[in-house]
Amino acid sequence: MIVALDKNEYLRLPTVEDVQSITKLHKAKHKVDGHLGCLDCTHTYWKNCPVAWKGSYQGRNPAPSIVLEAVCDYNFFFWHLNYGSCGSLNDINILNQSPLLDMMCT
């Protein structure tokens, strides 16, 4: 139900007008041209991780985790989310596997 109601507004790629508006706002606020948003990764601990997968999902901390990668603009509108990377990966490896990088480079 929620997806059906909000799909056209929130579950979409940015349009040309969105990109122009966002980059204009970031240039005015941060004096950086061509800036679309901020990329960050955060770890979510996986309490019920299967024992066989624990080694792949265990990073610096002893608890296994899954990584959430997100890009949001100045107004906290999320333009990209990717959830499910192994907690043992660093941010560079997560970006290399991200569909965001594929989309930006093609």
Buried (B, 14 or more C-beta within 10 A) or exposed (E): EEEEEEEEEEEEEBEEEBBEBBBEBBEEEEEEEEBBBEBEBEBEEBEEBEEEEBEEBBBEEEBBBBBBBBBBBBEEEEBBEBEEBBBBBEEEEBBEBBEBEEEEEE
